[in-house]
């Protein structure tokens, strides 16, 4: 409380302060000394002091909450209501697109390019290569003998696996000899994987051509699932296969079908497809299975797809979440096909090649088009126009390294949402200072954001970010509105009453504890300073009221 100094007016005529005479000390009756009790306390006329018992809420904040249980209960009801409402929206996937964009943000800002497997390389059919050989080979597509040269060069260098992301659905228009040369190179290498494409369900799908090669492919390339089938594989009615001559010469074939999320980018991959009651592997899984030497897969109780010693985590739709290490067209080694062909010719002519084939030793080489018109455009978290081969590379890298992004959602997301909503609600009623409230709530939001980033980078976990952060924001708004129309109204009344009689500091203290304002006052042990201003009457007679108040305020400010 604030104690204003009392200015005692002096005598009107003499200007001297009136003082009440004290009786002579000798005339005073002697007091009988008090008998001290244990601890030095006196028991005369007063009961012995009662030792305070331990409080249920030892901290001031919790003591404040104990007194305002109704406010706390109302705030918790608001937090629970916000949680219930957002949980319903989350259940119907209304935050799905926002969560996907938040995942893209983590890929772009916090992916680690150092984790990219540099043993996965690309031989690119780029614009420069097409321009370089336009006079000799004509426009794309080139004769398939050219692809045979590339396979021979990679075989010479000791590549571990070679995979073409180019469909060979029709015979070569130039000559059957080109197909023969390509098939011979495939068979000689023995480690080349070709692509196939399943037709979408219910669309122009046609069964694979009933040829002996197709029949052998169905038996050779089918994936055996040991135990219960939990793949949730997409069912297709048609398959586009390489021509029989190439189909029988390749080591294996894999499906290059890709899936996109509702907003466009490809962030997931179906590892298995169902065709004519048999399962077939996606393109990157086919390459990995050949490297692992595995033809069987199984599903664990946790819903993971076990391929050899690697367990691929799948979401509730049977999809693998891609863990991008960065923009794939920048973090993986890329060699122009023109350089490969020129080096092959130099070796054939007995010259030193510009590109040593040994750079491909023990590498997994994917051959694909990157020039405009030679590839399918795909959207990724890094680009709206990226060749689809880099999506296959991202998935292949994850499988070979056993480094996956696990979708940790469901109960974890709802638990985080509930915790943040209730914590925000309690904070808004537990603290009276607005700056403290804002600081703590921002700390909750920033802390959860930092936790989600740490889980993403260190543990490979994808947790919901937008939904819990929205819970913090909505709870803050809802409880603030409630406080404004209830507790805020009482504080405004207190401020309006006392702002004309007390300093702003005292008013703020009253606002922090409005319960301290009560009729009858409060009993406290205080020290009061009485000040007598000499000549105050004559001084006041010579000043205007405004000047006098200014003078008194300056004096009281200095004294206090």
C-alpha positions in Angstrom: 0.0 0.0 0.0 1.0 3.6 -0.5 1.3 5.9 2.5 1.2 9.6 1.6 3.3 11.8 3.8 1.1 14.0 6.1 1.8 17.6 5.9 0.8 19.0 9.4 -0.3 22.6 9.2 1.4 25.0 11.7 -0.3 27.6 14.0 -2.0 30.3 12.0 -0.3 33.1 13.9 3.1 31.8 15.0 3.7 29.3 12.2 5.0 26.9 14.8 3.8 23.3 14.9 1.5 22.4 17.8 3.0 19.8 19.9 1.3 17.8 22.7 3.3 18.0 25.9 4.5 14.7 27.1 4.4 14.1 30.8 7.6 14.2 32.7 9.4 10.9 32.7 9.6 10.9 36.5 5.9 11.2 36.8 5.2 8.2 34.6 4.1 5.0 36.3 6.7 2.3 35.9 5.6 -0.6 33.8 6.0 -4.1 35.2 8.5 -6.0 33.0 7.0 -8.7 30.8 7.9 -12.2 31.3 9.3 -13.6 28.1 8.1 -16.8 26.8 10.0 -19.3 24.8 11.2 -17.8 21.6 10.9 -14.3 23.1 7.2 -13.8 22.4 4.9 -12.2 24.9 1.7 -13.9 25.9 0.2 -11.0 27.8 -3.2 -10.2 26.3 -2.5 -12.2 23.2 -2.7 -15.9 22.4 0.5 -17.6 21.5 1.4 -17.5 17.8 0.3 -20.4 15.7 2.9 -22.0 13.5 1.7 -22.0 9.8 0.9 -25.4 8.5 2.3 -26.6 5.1 0.4 -25.3 2.2 -1.0 -27.4 -0.6 0.2 -24.8 -3.1 3.7 -23.7 -2.0 4.4 -21.5 -5.0 2.7 -18.0 -5.4 1.4 -19.0 -8.8 -0.4 -22.1 -7.4 -1.6 -20.1 -4.4 -3.2 -17.7 -6.9 -4.8 -20.6 -8.7 -6.1 -22.0 -5.4 -8.0 -18.7 -4.8 -9.3 -18.6 -8.4 -10.5 -22.1 -8.9 -13.5 -21.0 -10.9 -11.2 -19.1 -13.3 -9.0 -22.1 -13.6 -11.9 -24.4 -14.2 -13.3 -22.1 -16.9 -10.0 -21.9 -18.7 -9.6 -25.7 -18.6 -13.1 -26.1 -20.1 -12.1 -23.7 -22.9 -8.8 -25.6 -23.5 -10.7 -28.9 -23.6 -13.3 -27.5 -26.0 -10.6 -26.3 -28.3 -8.9 -29.7 -28.2 -12.2 -31.5 -29.0 -13.0 -29.2 -31.9 -9.5 -29.5 -33.5 -9.5 -33.2 -32.9 -12.7 -33.6 -35.0 -11.2 -31.5 -37.8 -8.0 -33.5 -37.6 -10.0 -36.8 -37.8 -11.5 -35.6 -41.1 -8.0 -34.7 -42.5 -8.8 -31.0 -42.7 -5.2 -30.3 -41.6 -3.7 -32.7 -44.0 -2.6 -30.2 -46.7 -1.1 -27.9 -44.1 0.8 -30.8 -42.4 2.2 -31.8 -45.8 3.4 -28.2 -46.4 5.0 -28.2 -43.0 6.8 -31.5 -43.9 8.1 -29.8 -47.1 9.4 -27.0 -44.9 11.4 -29.5 -42.8 12.7 -31.2 -46.0 13.8 -27.8 -47.5 15.3 -26.3 -44.4 16.6 -29.2 -42.3 17.4 -32.2 -44.6 21.0 -33.4 -44.5 22.6 -33.7 -47.9 25.6 -35.4 -46.3 23.5 -38.6 -45.8 22.9 -39.0 -49.5 24.4 -42.2 -50.9 27.1 -41.2 -53.4 27.2 -44.7 -54.7 23.9 -44.0 -56.5 24.7 -42.1 -59.8 22.8 -41.0 -62.8 23.7 -41.2 -66.5 21.6 -38.3 -67.8 20.1 -37.9 -71.3 20.3 -34.1 -71.1 19.9 -31.3 -73.5 23.6 -31.0 -74.2 23.9 -34.7 -75.1 21.0 -34.5 -77.4 22.5 -31.5 -79.2 25.9 -33.1 -79.3 24.7 -36.2 -81.2 21.9 -34.7 -83.1 23.8 -34.9 -86.4 25.0 -38.5 -85.8 22.0 -40.1 -84.1 19.2 -37.8 -85.1 16.4 -36.8 -82.8 15.3 -38.7 -79.7 14.6 -41.6 -79.3 18.0 -42.9 -80.4 18.7 -46.3 -81.9 18.9 -48.9 -79.1 22.4 -49.9 -80.1 23.4 -46.7 -78.3 21.9 -48.0 -75.1 23.9 -51.2 -75.7 27.1 -49.1 -75.8 26.2 -47.5 -72.5 25.6 -51.0 -70.9 28.9 -52.3 -72.2 30.8 -49.2 -70.8 29.2 -49.7 -67.4 29.9 -53.4 -67.4 33.5 -52.5 -68.3 33.7 -50.2 -65.2 32.2 -52.8 -62.8 28.8 -51.2 -62.0 26.9 -53.1 -59.3 23.5 -52.6 -60.9 22.2 -50.7 -64.0 18.6 -49.6 -64.2 16.9 -47.9 -67.2 14.1 -45.4 -66.4 13.1 -45.5 -70.1 10.2 -47.6 -71.4 10.9 -50.0 -74.3 7.3 -50.9 -75.2 7.7 -51.1 -78.9 10.3 -52.6 -81.2 13.0 -50.2 -82.5 11.7 -48.4 -85.5 15.1 -48.2 -87.1 16.1 -51.8 -87.2 15.6 -55.1 -85.5 19.4 -55.4 -85.2 19.4 -52.6 -82.7 17.1 -54.5 -80.4 19.3 -57.6 -80.9 22.4 -55.6 -80.0 20.7 -54.2 -76.9 19.3 -57.6 -75.8 22.8 -59.1 -76.2 24.3 -56.4 -74.0 21.7 -56.9 -71.4 22.2 -60.6 -71.2 26.0 -60.2 -71.2 25.9 -57.7 -68.3 23.4 -59.7 -66.3 22.7 -56.9 -63.9 20.4 -54.6 -65.8 16.8 -53.8 -64.6 14.2 -52.4 -67.0 11.0 -50.5 -66.2 7.4 -51.5 -66.7 4.2 -49.5 -66.1 0.9 -50.7 -64.7 -2.2 -49.1 -66.1 -4.4 -47.2 -63.7 -7.3 -49.2 -62.2 -10.4 -49.0 -64.4 -8.7 -47.1 -67.2 -7.6 -48.4 -70.6 -5.8 -51.2 -68.8 -5.0 -54.3 -70.8 -3.4 -57.5 -69.8 0.2 -58.1 -70.7 0.6 -59.7 -74.1 0.1 -63.5 -73.8 3.6 -64.4 -74.9 6.0 -67.0 -73.4 8.2 -64.1 -72.3 5.4 -62.5 -70.3 4.5 -65.8 -68.7 8.1 -66.3 -67.6 8.1 -62.7 -66.3 5.0 -63.3 -64.1 6.8 -66.2 -62.4 10.2 -64.7 -62.2 9.5 -61.2 -61.1 6.5 -61.9 -58.8 7.3 -61.1 -55.1 6.5 -63.8 -52.6 4.9 -62.6 -49.4 5.6 -64.8 -46.4 2.9 -64.8 -43.8 -0.1 -62.4 -43.8 -0.5 -59.9 -46.6 -0.7 -56.4 -45.2 0.5 -54.6 -48.3 -2.7 -52.8 -49.2 -1.3 -52.9 -52.7 -3.1 -51.1 -55.5 -4.8 -53.5 -57.9 -4.2 -53.0 -61.6 -5.8 -54.6 -64.6 -3.2 -53.8 -67.2 0.6 -53.9 -67.6 2.9 -52.3 -70.1 6.0 -54.5 -70.4 9.2 -54.2 -72.4 9.3 -56.1 -75.7 9.8 -59.9 -75.3 13.3 -59.8 -76.6 14.4 -57.3 -73.9 12.1 -58.8 -71.2 13.9 -62.1 -71.4 17.4 -60.6 -71.4 17.0 -58.2 -68.5 17.8 -59.4 -64.9 14.4 -58.1 -63.7 11.8 -55.4 -64.3 10.2 -53.0 -61.8 7.1 -50.8 -61.9 7.8 -47.1 -62.2 4.3 -46.1 -61.1 4.4 -43.1 -58.8 1.8 -41.6 -56.5 1.2 -37.9 -55.8 -0.3 -36.3 -52.7 -3.5 -34.2 -53.1 -1.4 -30.9 -53.4 0.8 -32.4 -56.2 4.2 -33.4 -54.8 5.4 -37.0 -54.5 6.2 -37.8 -50.9 5.2 -41.4 -50.7 5.8 -44.6 -52.7 3.8 -47.8 -52.9 6.4 -50.6 -52.7 4.1 -53.3 -54.0 1.4 -53.6 -56.7 -1.1 -56.3 -57.4 -1.6 -57.7 -60.9 -3.4 -60.9 -61.8 -3.3 -62.1 -58.2 0.4 -61.7 -57.9 2.5 -59.0 -56.2 5.2 -57.0 -58.1 7.7 -54.6 -56.6 8.1 -51.0 -57.4 11.2 -49.9 -59.4 13.5 -48.9 -56.5 12.4 -51.9 -54.4 13.2 -54.2 -57.3 16.7 -52.8 -57.6 17.2 -53.1 -53.8 15.9 -56.7 -53.7 18.3 -57.7 -56.5 21.2 -56.1 -54.6 20.1 -57.9 -51.3 19.6 -61.1 -53.2 16.0 -61.4 -51.8 12.9 -62.6 -53.5 10.7 -63.0 -50.5 9.3 -60.3 -48.3 7.2 -60.4 -45.1 5.2 -58.0 -42.9 6.1 -57.6 -39.3 3.5 -57.1 -36.5 4.3 -53.4 -36.6 3.2 -53.3 -40.2 6.8 -52.9 -41.6 7.8 -54.5 -44.9 10.9 -56.7 -44.2 13.2 -57.1 -47.1 16.2 -59.1 -46.0 17.6 -57.3 -43.0 15.9 -54.0 -43.8 12.5 -53.2 -42.4 10.6 -50.5 -44.4 8.0 -48.6 -42.3 4.6 -48.2 -44.0 1.8 -45.9 -43.1 -1.9 -47.0 -42.7 -2.3 -46.9 -46.5 0.7 -49.2 -47.1 2.9 -46.4 -48.4 6.6 -45.7 -47.7 7.3 -42.1 -46.7 10.2 -40.7 -48.7 13.0 -39.2 -46.7 14.5 -36.6 -49.0 18.1 -35.7 -48.2 18.0 -32.6 -50.4 17.3 -31.8 -54.1 18.2 -35.1 -55.7 19.3 -33.5 -59.0 22.0 -31.7 -57.0 23.2 -34.1 -54.3 23.8 -37.3 -56.4 26.6 -37.6 -59.1 25.3 -37.0 -62.6 27.2 -37.9 -65.8 26.0 -36.8 -69.2 25.4 -39.7 -71.5 27.3 -37.9 -74.2 30.5 -38.2 -72.1 29.9 -41.9 -71.6 29.4 -42.5 -75.3 32.4 -40.4 -76.2 34.6 -42.3 -73.7 33.3 -45.7 -75.0 34.3 -44.7 -78.5 37.7 -43.5 -77.3 38.4 -46.8 -75.6 37.2 -48.7 -78.8 39.7 -46.6 -80.8 42.5 -47.3 -78.4 42.6 -43.8 -76.8 42.5 -42.7 -73.3 38.9 -42.0 -72.3 37.8 -38.6 -71.0 35.7 -40.5 -68.4 37.3 -43.5 -66.8 34.8 -46.4 -66.6 36.2 -47.2 -63.1 34.3 -44.3 -61.7 31.2 -46.6 -61.9 32.8 -49.5 -60.0 30.3 -50.8 -57.4 27.9 -48.0 -58.2 24.2 -48.3 -58.8 23.6 -46.5 -62.1 20.2 -45.2 -63.2 19.9 -44.1 -66.9 17.2 -41.6 -67.5 16.2 -38.6 -69.4 16.5 -35.1 -67.9 16.0 -33.1 -71.1 12.7 -31.6 -71.8 10.4 -34.1 -73.5 12.4 -37.1 -72.4 11.0 -37.7 -68.9 7.8 -37.4 -66.9 7.5 -34.2 -65.0 7.0 -34.6 -61.2 6.5 -32.2 -58.3 8.7 -32.7 -55.3 9.2 -30.6 -52.1 12.2 -29.0 -53.9 10.9 -28.4 -57.5 7.7 -28.3 -59.5 9.5 -29.8 -62.5 11.8 -32.7 -61.6 12.4 -35.9 -63.5 10.7 -38.8 -62.0 13.9 -40.8 -61.8 15.0 -38.7 -58.8 12.0 -39.9 -56.8 13.1 -43.5 -57.4 16.6 -42.5 -56.4 15.3 -41.0 -53.1 13.4 -44.2 -52.3 16.3 -46.5 -53.3 18.7 -44.5 -51.1 16.3 -44.9 -48.1 16.0 -48.7 -48.7 19.7 -49.4 -49.2 20.7 -47.3 -46.1 17.8 -48.5 -44.0 17.2 -44.8 -43.2 13.5 -44.0 -43.3 11.0 -41.4 -42.2 8.5 -42.8 -39.8 5.0 -41.3 -39.7 4.4 -40.8 -35.9 0.9 -39.4 -35.8 -2.4 -40.6 -34.4 -2.3 -40.8 -30.6 1.0 -38.8 -30.5 -0.6 -35.9 -32.4 -3.7 -35.9 -30.3 -1.7 -36.2 -27.1 0.5 -33.2 -28.1 -2.6 -31.2 -29.0 -4.3 -31.9 -25.6 -1.2 -31.1 -23.6 -0.5 -27.8 -25.4 -4.2 -26.7 -25.2 -4.5 -27.3 -21.5 -1.0 -25.9 -20.7 -1.8 -22.7 -22.6 -5.2 -22.4 -20.8 -3.6 -22.8 -17.3 -0.8 -20.3 -18.2 -3.2 -17.6 -19.1 -4.9 -17.7 -15.7 -1.9 -18.6 -13.6 0.0 -15.4 -14.4 -1.3 -11.9 -14.3 1.5 -10.1 -16.2 0.7 -10.0 -19.9 4.4 -10.1 -20.9 4.9 -13.3 -18.9 1.9 -14.9 -20.5 3.1 -14.1 -24.0 6.6 -15.2 -23.3 5.5 -18.6 -21.9 3.1 -19.3 -24.7 5.6 -18.4 -27.3 8.0 -20.6 -25.5 5.5 -23.5 -25.7 5.0 -23.0 -29.5 8.8 -22.6 -30.1 9.6 -25.5 -27.9 7.2 -27.8 -29.7 8.5 -26.6 -33.1 12.1 -27.3 -32.0 11.0 -30.8 -30.7 9.5 -31.6 -34.1 12.6 -30.5 -35.9 14.8 -32.5 -33.6 12.7 -35.6 -34.1 12.8 -35.1 -37.8 16.6 -34.8 -38.0 17.8 -37.1 -35.2 15.1 -39.8 -35.0 13.6 -39.7 -38.5 10.1 -39.0 -37.1 7.4 -37.1 -38.8 5.1 -35.6 -36.1 2.2 -33.3 -36.7 3.2 -29.6 -36.4 0.3 -27.5 -37.7 -2.4 -29.0 -35.6 -0.8 -28.7 -32.1 0.5 -25.2 -32.9 -3.0 -24.2 -34.0 -4.2 -25.5 -30.7 -1.9 -23.1 -28.9 -3.1 -20.1 -30.9 -6.8 -20.9 -30.7 -6.7 -21.6 -27.0 -4.8 -18.3 -26.4 -7.5 -16.4 -28.3 -10.4 -18.2 -26.7 -9.2 -17.9 -23.1 -8.1 -14.2 -23.7 -11.6 -13.4 -24.8 -13.1 -15.1 -21.8 -10.7 -13.2 -19.5 -11.5 -10.0 -21.2 -15.2 -10.3 -20.4 -14.8 -11.6 -16.9 -11.6 -10.9 -15.0 -10.7 -8.0 -17.3 -13.9 -6.2 -16.5 -13.1 -6.3 -12.8 -9.6 -5.0 -13.3 -10.8 -2.2 -15.4 -13.2 -1.2 -12.7 -10.5 -1.2 -10.1 -8.2 0.9 -12.3 -11.0 3.4 -13.0 -11.7 3.9 -9.3 -8.1 4.2 -8.0 -6.1 5.8 -10.8 -7.1 9.3 -9.6 -5.9 8.7 -6.0 -2.8 6.4 -6.3 0.4 6.2 -8.2 0.4 3.9 -11.3 2.7 1.5 -9.4 0.2 1.0 -6.6 -2.6 0.7 -9.1 -0.7 -2.1 -10.9 -0.3 -3.9 -7.6 -4.0 -3.7 -7.0 -4.7 -5.0 -10.5 -2.4 -8.0 -9.8 -4.3 -8.7 -6.6 -7.8 -7.2 -6.8 -8.8 -9.3 -3.8 -6.7 -7.0 -1.6 -9.3 -4.2 -2.1 -11.9 -4.7 0.6 -14.0 -2.7 3.0 -12.6 -2.3 6.5 -9.0 -2.1 5.4 -6.2 -4.5 6.4 -4.2 -4.7 9.6 -0.5 -4.4 9.1 2.6 -3.4 11.0 3.8 -0.2 9.3 6.2 2.7 9.8 4.6 6.2 9.2 6.7 9.3 8.6 5.2 12.6 9.7 6.6 15.7 8.1 6.1 19.3 9.3 6.8 21.9 6.6 8.0 25.1 8.2 6.2 28.2 6.9 3.8 26.2 4.8 0.9 28.5 5.4 2.6 31.6 4.2 4.0 29.6 1.3 0.6 28.3 0.3 -0.9 31.8 0.4 1.5 33.0 -2.2 1.0 30.2 -4.7 -1.8 29.2 -7.0 -3.4 25.8 -6.3 -1.7 24.3 -9.3 1.7 25.6 -8.3 1.2 24.4 -4.8 0.3 20.9 -5.8 3.4 20.8 -8.1 5.5 21.9 -5.2 4.1 19.3 -2.9 4.5 16.6 -5.4 8.1 17.5 -5.9 8.7 17.4 -2.2 6.8 14.1 -1.7 8.6 12.5 -4.6 12.0 13.4 -3.1 11.1 12.3 0.4 9.5 9.0 -0.7 
